[in-house]
């Protein structure tokens, strides 16, 4: 597409890629538990603070935003 300016991919293949991108996004959210707070963090405030610190330190929200943007672009 970059060279010719036309899109030559088969429609079936394109829909498979979109489906795979959506599946990857769901896997990140559900299997990794990206937005779930652990049971320990719910019970103890000091662990909740550590949890929030680590989320910021590892830039979880920003990284997920980047992944989401890239997958939406593919879609």
N, C-alpha and C positions, 0 to 999 in steps of 0.2 A: 504494500500500500504506500509506503514511503517513497518508493522509486517511481511507481506508475501513477499514483493518485487515484487508483481504482481499487475497490475491495473485491478480492477474488476468492475469499474463503467460502467454503461450502456452508450453507445455512445450518445444516445439521451439526457440523463441527463447531460453529459459532455458538449455537445453543448449548452444546455440551460444555464449552468453556465457561459460559455464563453460569450454568448449573454448578460446575465445579467451584467457581469463585464463591457462589453463595453457600455451598457446602463447607468450604474452608472457613468462611466467616462464622457460620453456625458452630463449627467445631471449636474455633477459638473462644467463642463466648461460652458455650455449654461445657465442653470437655475440660478446658483449662480453668474454667470458673473465673473468668476475667473480672466479672463485676460482682462476684459473691464474696461477702465478708465471712471469714472463718468463724466457727462457733466460739473459739477462744476470744477472738476480738469482740464478739458481742457480749461476753460475760465480764471482761475485765478492761477497764478504761486504758490502762497503761499499754496493753497489747493492741488496743485499737489505735493508739497513737503511733506505735511501732509500725502497724499495718499501713497507716496513712503515710508515714515517712517513707516506707519502702515503695509504696505506689508512686510517690513523687520522685524518689531517687532513681527508680527504674523507668520513669516516664511512661507508665502504663497507659494513661489516657491519651497522651500524644502519639504513642506507638500504635495504639488501636485506631486512632483517628487517621493516621497515615495508611494503615492497612485497609481501613474502610474506604478511604478515598481511592486507593489504587484498585480495589475490587470493584468499586462503583464505576471507575473509568473503564475497566474491562467490560463491565455490563453494558 
